[in-house]
């Protein structure tokens, strides 16, 4: 926000801020895809034949507005990354999710493949600071905050090549403006719980995850 204000005061294009940040996100995601960290997570997502969903920076307000239980399918994987990582936030998430949902505290030590083989499909990840690195492995991303004050970063999943959804409160997000001016079909706004079906039922013409997205990520 300070960078935006400085650019505006100099009469420069505010979108330059998001564009510069996109390059930094690109560098980070290229490095993440190319390294050996989180190999179990990457293996599980890359080999999954269904869709892989992500709910990034989710809040209780998102969970209250969107009736997740009506949309879960055994054909897909669902990863929740709460904005707040305290115990209360995790408990609140569990109230809205299937009873067999798993909580992952340390992602690189977690045997995700075995849990999936045993029928788990919904995961709450409380591992701090990894979400931006993992976006290249998700097909569809819902970014939280849009049923509260404003959405969180939509630029990170957009750079990764995922199709991005968010709630209605976007007035404080220059990233939303940047993306919709560039590729409006890659960022969709959900106005209410009734619209959420479009997110869960979104068709994907072809799946690209991990290394298959590097060319796209590097384009920034």
ZIKAHU-V949984 format. One record per pair of residues at least 4 apart in sequence whose C-alpha atoms are under 8 Angstrom apart, sorted by the first residue. I is the first residue (numbers start at 1). J is the second residue. Records with the same first field share a line. If there is no record, write none. Layout:
BEGIN
I=J + J
END
This chain:
BEGIN
1=5
2=6
3=7 + 17
4=8 + 14 + 17
5=9
6=10
7=11 + 12 + 13 + 14
8=12 + 13 + 14
14=18
15=19 + 174 + 178
16=20
17=21
18=22 + 155 + 174 + 175 + 178
19=23 + 178
20=24
21=25
22=26 + 155 + 156 + 159 + 220
23=27 + 220
24=28
25=29 + 132 + 156 + 159
26=30 + 159 + 160 + 217 + 218 + 220
27=31 + 218
28=32 + 132 + 133
29=33 + 132 + 133 + 134 + 135 + 136 + 160 + 217
30=34 + 214 + 217 + 218
31=35
32=36 + 37 + 133 + 134
33=133 + 136 + 210 + 211 + 214
34=211
37=108
38=42 + 107 + 108
39=43 + 108
40=44 + 108 + 110 + 111 + 112 + 113
41=45 + 107 + 108 + 112 + 113
42=46 + 137 + 210
43=47 + 113
44=48 + 112 + 113
45=52 + 137 + 138 + 209
46=137 + 209 + 210
48=52
49=75
50=75 + 76 + 77
51=75 + 76 + 77 + 139 + 140
52=76 + 77 + 78 + 79 + 137 + 138 + 139 + 140
53=76 + 77 + 78 + 79 + 138 + 139 + 140 + 141 + 142
54=78 + 79 + 80 + 81 + 138 + 139 + 140 + 141 + 142
55=78 + 79 + 80 + 81 + 82 + 141 + 142 + 143 + 144
56=80 + 81 + 82 + 83 + 131 + 141 + 142 + 143 + 144
57=81 + 82 + 83 + 84 + 143 + 144 + 145 + 152
58=62 + 63 + 80 + 81 + 82 + 83 + 143 + 144 + 145
59=63 + 82 + 83 + 84 + 89 + 144 + 145
60=64 + 89 + 92 + 93
61=65 + 145 + 147 + 148
62=66 + 144 + 145 + 146 + 147 + 148
63=67 + 68 + 93 + 96
64=96
65=147 + 192 + 193
66=192 + 193 + 194 + 196
67=71 + 96 + 193
68=72 + 96 + 97
69=96 + 97 + 98
71=197 + 200
72=76
74=119 + 121
76=121
77=121 + 122
78=121 + 122 + 123
79=122 + 123 + 124 + 125
80=122 + 123 + 124 + 125
81=124 + 125 + 126 + 131
82=89 + 90 + 93 + 124 + 125 + 126
83=144
84=89
85=89 + 90 + 126 + 128
86=90
87=91
88=92
89=93
90=94 + 124
91=95
92=96
93=97 + 124
94=98 + 99 + 101
97=101 + 122
98=122
100=120 + 122
101=120 + 121 + 122 + 123 + 124
102=120 + 122 + 123 + 124
103=123 + 124 + 125 + 126
104=110 + 123 + 124 + 125 + 126 + 127
105=125 + 126 + 127
106=110 + 126 + 127
107=125 + 127
111=115
112=116
113=117
114=118
115=119 + 120
116=120 + 121
130=134
131=135
132=156 + 157
134=138
135=156 + 157 + 160 + 162
136=157 + 160 + 161 + 162 + 209 + 210 + 213
137=209 + 210
138=162 + 209
139=161 + 162 + 163 + 207 + 208 + 209
140=162 + 163 + 164 + 165 + 199
141=157 + 162 + 163 + 164 + 165
142=164 + 165 + 166 + 199
143=151 + 152 + 153 + 154 + 164 + 165 + 166 + 167
144=151 + 152 + 166 + 167
145=149 + 150 + 151 + 152 + 166 + 167 + 169
146=150 + 151 + 152 + 166 + 167 + 168 + 169 + 170
147=151 + 167 + 168 + 169
148=169
149=169
150=169 + 170 + 171 + 172 + 173
151=166 + 167 + 169 + 170 + 172 + 173
152=173
153=175
154=158 + 164 + 166 + 175 + 176
155=159 + 175 + 176 + 179
156=160
157=161 + 162 + 163 + 164
158=162 + 163 + 164 + 179 + 186 + 187
159=216 + 217 + 220
160=213 + 216 + 217
161=213 + 216 + 217
162=186
163=186 + 187
164=186 + 187 + 188
165=187 + 188 + 189 + 190 + 199
166=187 + 188 + 189 + 190
167=189 + 190 + 191 + 192
168=189 + 190 + 191 + 192
170=176
173=177
174=178
175=179
176=180 + 187
177=181
178=182
179=183 + 184 + 186 + 187
180=184 + 185 + 186 + 187
183=187
184=188
190=195 + 196
191=195
192=196
193=197
195=199
196=200
197=201
198=202
208=212 + 213
209=213
210=214
213=217
214=218
215=219
216=220
END
